[in-house]
């Protein structure tokens, strides 16, 4: 279990965090995150605030190589490069993933692994391997924007591994639905999700049968996956779509875990959904509705708003949402085209917004690992921290996915502080960092850590305020690197991006 902070450690961190916030209080938070820095020999050049903001949002924490790449080719070329992930060599992540045997197995073989408890983080269970692989990809993949968007769609089409056969079906869904279509056509992504055994089990459609329709999947398909709560559908549309989806189920014996349509359980009568009349046609009835939903203007707006909220701001600019929705409709739901509008047009206006984005627990943990160049096995010790912070992978209890806004996360800071100090002290099993120390005087040490974590070196006033705070707290020289690193990780300047 994560260690507790002693009273002395808590007070020392609190003082350091408070000082770091006060030292830069004269500037907006987004400007504090990456002003131009004077590069040392061999370092990536400093990035303008807008470029640092873009890189912070579109990666899980900018490493020096990524900073250098963006400085060399510019934001637009960097985004275009990342939007073609198959052209990016991802050897470092692939090498680390080779030990996970379950990632490529079909559903039947995964089912044969046996039903392991979700919280048994010390075994090589199917869900444990999926969690570890997800974290490794986020830390080590060079296809950072792809991983960011994979996480977005994993929330949008959320499936908890806690429910029924989802403990093994989610691995197939992650591979064949989310990752296969994350940057392609939303029509194809929606189609794959609707035919996904994991989704059908999670939202109870395997229990949807003629004479006793189950509305759960039909409702979430309209409310969460496509039109949105204000998308203009009615309760009658939900009921009719549920009838159209009767018979969509999952095989339980031979070929366990595969999609099946059972005509004997399907309601054969005519139906009408969103004004679309469905003559008896079996499986094809619901598929016609999927095609209509994929190109619906309400779907375009709902997805554009959610993507803008994830990538830009909790309250995204209406003009960018409208532009992204228009692009969605003009390209028949091409995800790359929509993202290009949001990223290149939207990030240009975000510095004018009143606040940046508060890092969700996964982003906080992974950005700390990446920016401090950690070596990690992504094992159970890290997942313990994520669980305490409230964002264990694939475990949100409701189908709306983990929240995107700051309010649900901002009140649970103590586990973040505990993680920051444990990481800085190399107290997390399976994870190690090497902090700059040794011959560096405190003034240079503070600058090196600020460059790693905040994208720029401190001003003289900020540096002196932080070191004064540490001296006042009685920090010994030997513990200075860990205390300073933990304080920066816990500070608002790192937790907001």
N, C-alpha and C positions, 0 to 999 in steps of 0.2 A: 504494500500500500504506500501511496505518496507520504513523505514525511511531513510532520507538522512544523510550522514556523514557530520558533521560540519568540518570547516577548521581545527580546533584544533584537532579533532578526527582523521581526515585524516593524519595530520602531525605526530601525535603520533603513529598511526598504521604503517605508512610508516617507521618511524625511528626504530620501534621495528622489523618489518619484515626485514629491511635492516641489522640490527644488528644480527638477528638470522641467516641470510644467511652468513654474513661475518664471524661469529664466527666459523662456521664449513666448511669454504671454502677450507680448506686443504684436505678434503676427498671427494671421489665421492658421489653423491647424495644417491645411494643405501646403501652405508656404513653408512651414517648419519641417516638412518631411523630406525635403531634398533640394535646398537652394544650391546654386553653383558652388562647387568645391574646388580648391586648388589641388590637383592630383599629385601624388607622390610618384616617384619613378616606378614604372611597371604597373601602376594602378589604372583602373578604368577612369576616364575623365569624368568630372562632375556633370550631372545632367540638369537641365533647367527644371524648375518645379513641375511644369506640365508633363514633361517626359518622365520624370521620376514617378509622378502620380500614375501615369499610364502603365509603367512597368510594374508598379506595386499592385495595381488592380489586375493585371493580366498575367501575373505569375503568382506563385505561392512564395513570394519573397525574392527580390532581385539579387542574384549572385553577380560577382564581378564580371564574369564572362558575358552575361546578358546585358549588363550596363554598358560594357564596351561595344557590344554588337549594336545596341540601339543608338549609341553615340556615333557609331561609324556610318550607319545606313539610314537613320531617322525613324520616326514612329510609323509612318505609313508603310515603308518597306518592311519594317519589323513585323507589323501586323499581318501583311500579306504573306510573309515567310511563315508565320505561325499558323495561318489559316490553311496552309498546305502541309499538314504534319507528316504525311507519309514520305515527304521529301527530306525530312530532318532525321539524321542518324540518331537513334535512341539507344545506342549500345549500353550506356551506363545503367539505365533502368532495366533493359532486357537481361543483362547479365545477372542482376540481383533477383529477377523474377523466375529464373530458371529452376529454383528449388521448390516452387509451389506446384505440386502435381495436379491439383484439382482445377486450376483455372481453365484448362482446355477440355475438360471431360464433358461428355454428354450427360443429360439429366439422369438417365438410368444408372450410369456408373457413379455419379455423385450420390444418388440415393443409396447405393450399395455401401457407401462409406459409413452408414449408420447415423441415426439421429443424435447428434451431440448437443449438449446444452449451449445456448448462446453465450452465457457468461463464463464458460470454461476457456479462458484465454490462454491457458498453458498447453493446450493440445493442438495438434495439427488438424483441427476440425475444418469442415468446409467453410463455415462462416468466418472462422478465425483466419484462414488463409486469404479469403477475400478482403478482409479488413487490412491485413498486413500488406497485401499487394497494392491496395488502394493507396495506403500511406507511402509505400515505397515509390509508386509512380509520381505522387505529388511532390515528393522530396527530390527525386533523382531524374525524372524525365526532362528531356530537353524540349519536349512538346508541351510547354507549360500552358499555353492558351487552350489547347485541346483538353488538358486535364481540368482546367477551370470550368470549361463548358460541360464536360462530362459530369462534374459535380452539380452544375445547375440542373441538367436534365435528370440526374438521379434524385434530386429534390422534387422536380416538377412531376415526374412519374414515380413518386416515392413508393418503395416496398420495404417493409420491415421484415428482417429475417427471423423475428420472434414468432411469426404467425405460421402455423401449420407447416406444409412442405416448402415454404419460402426459405427455410434454412438452407436448402440446396438449390432450389429453383432460381434464387436471386443471382447466383453465380452465372447461370446461363443467361439470364436477363441482362446482367451487366455486360456480358461479352457480345451477345447477339442483338440486343436492342439498343442500349444506351451508347456503348462504344462504337458499334457499327454504324450508327446514324447521327452521331452528335453534331457533325458539321455538314450534314447532307440536306435532304429534303424533309421538312416537317411531316409531309404526307407519309413518307416512308417510315419515319420514326413513330408516328401515331399508329400506323398500320401494324408495325412490328410489336408495339406495346399492347395493342388490342388483342393480338394473337399470342401474347406471351403467357405461358402457363403460370409464371410467378404473379403476374398482374391479376389473372383470373382467379387464382387462389386467394391472393391478398384481399381482393374486393368481392369475394364470395360468389363469383359468377359460376363456379362449378356447381353451385346449389340453385342456379336459376333454371327453372323448368316450367313447361307449360302447365297452367292451372295453379301454380304457386310461384309466380315470378319474384325474383330477388332484385331489388332496384339499386343495390349498393354501387355496383360498377357503372351502371348507366348514369347515375347521378354524378359520380365523380368524373366520369368521362366528359360530361357537359360542364360541370362547375369548375373543376380543377384543371383538366387536361386540354380543354379547347376554348369554349365560349367565355368562361368566367362567370362569376356569380351574377353580374349585371348584363349577361350576354343575351337576354331576351327569350330564353327558353321557359317553359311552364312545367308544372307538375305533370300535366298530361303528356308532354314530350318525354319526361323521364320514364313514365309508366310504359309508353309505347316503345321507347328504345329498349327498355328492359325486356319487353315481349320479343322484340327483334333479336335480342341476344340470348334468348332461351336456347339451350342445346350447346352453347359454346362452353366447353369444359376441358378437363385434363385427364389423360389416361392414367389409370391407377395400377394396372397389373403389367401386362406386356407393354413394353415401350413406355414405362412409367415416366411421367413428367413431360409428355409431349401433348401438344394441342390436339383436340379432337372436336368435331362437330357431330352431335348425336341427333339425327333427324327425329327419332322417336320422342325426344324430350322437347322438341321445338314447337312453339305455338304457330300453327299453319295459317291463321287468319290474316287478312289484310291489316295494315297498320299505317299510321301517319306520324312523322317526326319532323318538326320544324317546317310544316307545310309540304313535306315530301311524302307522297303516297307510295307505300311499299306493298306491292302485290306479292302473294306467296312465292318465295324464292329461296327458302332455307337460309343457309349461311350468307348468301349474297345480300339479303335484306340489310343486315347491320353494316355490311361493308359499303353499301351505298351511302349510308349515313356517315360513316367515317370519311368518305370522299367529300361529302358536302361540308362536314365540319372543318376539314383541312383547309378549305379555301374561303371560309366564312369571315366577313370583316370583323366580327366580334372576336374570333380566334386571333386574327392578326393583331388587334389592339391588345388583347390580354397577354399574348406572348411578348409583344414589344414592350409593354409596361414592365413585365416581370424581368426581362433581360436588362432593361435600363435600370431598374431598381437594384439588381444584383451588381451590375458593372459600373454604374454611375453614382447614384445617390438614393437614399431612402425615399426621398420625394423627387423623382427624376423630372427633368425639364419636359414640359408638355410638347414643345415643338420637336424634340428629338424622338419622343414616343410616336408622335404622328408621322414623322418622316420614316421611322423604322417600320411602322405598320403599313405605310404606303409601299415601301420596298417589298415587304412580305407579299402583299397582294400582287404587285407587278411581276414578281419572280416566282409566283406559285409556291411560296413558302420556302425559298432557298435560304437556309440558315446562314451560310457564309455571307451572302449579300446583306442580310439584315444586320449581322454582327459588324460588318465593315462600316455601315452607316453609324451604328451606335458608337463604335470605338473611335472612328476618325472624326465624326462630327460631334458626338456627344462629349468625349473627353476634353475637347477644346473649350467647352463652356462650363465644365464642372468647377474649375477654380472660382467661378463667380457664385457658386452655391454656398449656403451658410455653413455646411458641415461636410466632412468627409465620411467615409464608411467605417464603422466600428468592426474590427475583425471578429468573425465568428471563431469559436474555439479551434476548429481545424485549421483555419487560416493562420491564427495566432501561433499554434504549435509548429506548423510546417514552416512558416516564415522564419521562426526562430531557428529551427534546424538548418534551413537552407542558408540563411545569412551568416550563421556562425560556422558554416561548413562542417556540420556534424556528420559523423559516420554512425549509422543506426541500422539495426535489424528490423525496426518497426514492430517490435514485439509487444508483449502484454503490458509492460511497464508504461509505455506511452499511451496505450489504450485505456489504462486505469485513469490517467490524467484527463483524457478526453471525456471519459464517462462522468467524472466528477465535474467537469466544466459543462456538461450537458449535451455533448455532441458525439456520442459513440456512433461509429459508422453504421448506417442502415438500421437504425433502432428508434427513430422518432415514432411515437405511438399513434399518430394520426396520419391520414394519407396526404396531407397538404405539404409534407416535407419540412425540414428545419427552417425556422424563420430567417428572413433576409434583413430585418431591420434591427437597429441597435437596442431598443428597449428590452427585448427578452434576454439579452446577454449581459447588459452593462451592470447588473446587480450581483453577479457571481464572480467577483474578482479574486477572492482568496485562492482558489485552486490555480489561477494563472500565476499568482505570485509564488506559490509553492513550486510550480513547475519551473518558473524562471530561475529560482535559486538552486533547485536540484539540477537543472541542466547546466548552469554555470559552474557548479561544483562537481560535475561528472558523477552524480549520484543516481542516475537513471540506468538501470540494467539494460545492456545491449546498445547503449548510446554514448558516444564520446565526442567532446569538442576539445580543441586546443586553442586556448585563449592566448592572445599576444601578451607576453609577460617578460620576465627575466631582466634584460638590460634596459628595457624601456622605462624612462621616468614616468611618473603619474600623468604629467601633462600630455606626453605623446600617447600613452596608453588610452587616455580618454578620447583622443582624436581618432585613434585606430578603431576603437569600438564604435564610436559615433559614425564613422565612415561605413563600417560593416552594417550597422543596424538602422541608421537614419539616412544614409545616402550622402552625408556631408560631415565635415568636421565641425566641432563646436566653434562658436565665436569665443573670443577671450573671456567675455563676461559669463557666458554659459559654462565654459570649462571651469573657471575659477569658482563659480557658485557651487557646482557639483563637487569639486574637490574639497571646498570648504565644508560642505555638508558632511562628507565622509570623515574629514578630520574631526569635526565636532562630535560625530558618533563614535569616535574611537576605533575606527577600522585599522587593523594591523596591515602593514605593507604586503604581507604574503596573501592576505585575503582580498586585497584591493581589486584585482581583475575580476574575480567572481562576483563580488558585491556590486561593482560598477556595471558589469554585464547584466546582472539580474535586475538592477535598478532601471537600466535602459529598456529591457524587455518589458518590464512592468509599467513603464511610463506611458502617458497618453500619446506621446509622439510616435511610439511604436505600435500601440494597440489601435490607433486610428490610421487609416491609409486612404 
